Amino acid sequence: MNRKALILQHISAELTAARTHRGEPRSAWQALQRAHVLSQGFAGAHVRVHWAMLRYGIATRDLREVGGQLIRILAAGPASLIGRVPLGNTGRARVRINQPMPIPEDLALILRADEAHDE
């Protein structure tokens, strides 16, 4: 499996987990944030994750999140295309849009394995 397919598979799994935990906001947001960290290197996936975050913000009536996600949807694709993403950023409206953050170790392992796969 190529690098992109492997990462997209992990993103899809996290988005599925978010839908599964829709009634549990902490778990749903955790899965969405994990999907975001993985998606940052791929413009289409990055925008898709922000759309999922927007939909969840609407479903939970979180106006701050809705506003933040609208801005992020516009910025995500171009930022990924030019490689100007703050690595590890969770993608939530409660986090500065340009703030790098630590990558959870299990996600870092996925990303490192994918990099090794490319060589």
Contacts in CASP RR format, 6 or more apart in sequence:
PFRMAT RR
TARGET T0000
AUTHOR 0000-0000-0000
METHOD contacts of the structure
MODEL  1
MNRKALILQHISAELTAARTHRGEPRSAWQALQRAHVLSQGFAGAHVRVH
WAMLRYGIATRDLREVGGQLIRILAAGPASLIGRVPLGNTGRARVRINQP
MPIPEDLALILRADEAHDE
1 9 0 8 1.000
2 117 0 8 1.000
3 114 0 8 1.000
3 115 0 8 1.000
3 117 0 8 1.000
3 118 0 8 1.000
4 42 0 8 1.000
6 110 0 8 1.000
6 113 0 8 1.000
6 114 0 8 1.000
6 117 0 8 1.000
7 38 0 8 1.000
7 39 0 8 1.000
7 42 0 8 1.000
7 45 0 8 1.000
7 110 0 8 1.000
7 111 0 8 1.000
7 114 0 8 1.000
8 42 0 8 1.000
8 45 0 8 1.000
10 38 0 8 1.000
10 110 0 8 1.000
11 35 0 8 1.000
11 38 0 8 1.000
11 39 0 8 1.000
11 45 0 8 1.000
11 48 0 8 1.000
11 49 0 8 1.000
14 31 0 8 1.000
14 32 0 8 1.000
14 34 0 8 1.000
14 35 0 8 1.000
14 38 0 8 1.000
15 31 0 8 1.000
15 32 0 8 1.000
15 35 0 8 1.000
15 48 0 8 1.000
15 49 0 8 1.000
15 52 0 8 1.000
17 27 0 8 1.000
17 31 0 8 1.000
18 28 0 8 1.000
18 29 0 8 1.000
18 31 0 8 1.000
18 32 0 8 1.000
18 35 0 8 1.000
18 52 0 8 1.000
18 56 0 8 1.000
19 28 0 8 1.000
21 27 0 8 1.000
21 28 0 8 1.000
21 31 0 8 1.000
22 28 0 8 1.000
22 56 0 8 1.000
22 59 0 8 1.000
25 60 0 8 1.000
28 56 0 8 1.000
29 56 0 8 1.000
29 92 0 8 1.000
32 49 0 8 1.000
32 52 0 8 1.000
32 53 0 8 1.000
32 56 0 8 1.000
33 90 0 8 1.000
33 91 0 8 1.000
33 92 0 8 1.000
34 104 0 8 1.000
34 107 0 8 1.000
35 49 0 8 1.000
35 52 0 8 1.000
36 46 0 8 1.000
36 49 0 8 1.000
36 50 0 8 1.000
36 53 0 8 1.000
36 89 0 8 1.000
36 90 0 8 1.000
36 91 0 8 1.000
37 88 0 8 1.000
37 89 0 8 1.000
37 90 0 8 1.000
37 103 0 8 1.000
37 104 0 8 1.000
37 107 0 8 1.000
38 45 0 8 1.000
38 107 0 8 1.000
38 110 0 8 1.000
38 111 0 8 1.000
39 45 0 8 1.000
39 46 0 8 1.000
39 48 0 8 1.000
39 49 0 8 1.000
39 80 0 8 1.000
40 46 0 8 1.000
40 80 0 8 1.000
40 85 0 8 1.000
40 87 0 8 1.000
40 88 0 8 1.000
40 89 0 8 1.000
41 80 0 8 1.000
41 83 0 8 1.000
41 85 0 8 1.000
42 80 0 8 1.000
43 76 0 8 1.000
43 77 0 8 1.000
43 78 0 8 1.000
43 80 0 8 1.000
43 81 0 8 1.000
44 77 0 8 1.000
44 80 0 8 1.000
46 76 0 8 1.000
46 77 0 8 1.000
46 79 0 8 1.000
46 80 0 8 1.000
46 85 0 8 1.000
47 73 0 8 1.000
47 76 0 8 1.000
47 77 0 8 1.000
49 76 0 8 1.000
49 91 0 8 1.000
50 69 0 8 1.000
50 72 0 8 1.000
50 73 0 8 1.000
50 76 0 8 1.000
50 91 0 8 1.000
51 69 0 8 1.000
51 73 0 8 1.000
53 65 0 8 1.000
53 69 0 8 1.000
53 72 0 8 1.000
53 91 0 8 1.000
53 92 0 8 1.000
54 65 0 8 1.000
54 66 0 8 1.000
54 69 0 8 1.000
54 70 0 8 1.000
54 73 0 8 1.000
56 65 0 8 1.000
57 65 0 8 1.000
57 66 0 8 1.000
57 69 0 8 1.000
58 66 0 8 1.000
64 93 0 8 1.000
64 94 0 8 1.000
65 92 0 8 1.000
65 93 0 8 1.000
65 94 0 8 1.000
67 93 0 8 1.000
68 93 0 8 1.000
69 93 0 8 1.000
71 97 0 8 1.000
72 91 0 8 1.000
72 93 0 8 1.000
72 97 0 8 1.000
75 97 0 8 1.000
79 85 0 8 1.000
86 97 0 8 1.000
86 98 0 8 1.000
86 99 0 8 1.000
86 100 0 8 1.000
86 101 0 8 1.000
87 100 0 8 1.000
87 101 0 8 1.000
87 103 0 8 1.000
88 100 0 8 1.000
88 101 0 8 1.000
88 102 0 8 1.000
88 103 0 8 1.000
89 95 0 8 1.000
89 97 0 8 1.000
89 98 0 8 1.000
89 99 0 8 1.000
89 100 0 8 1.000
89 101 0 8 1.000
90 101 0 8 1.000
91 97 0 8 1.000
95 101 0 8 1.000
103 111 0 8 1.000
END
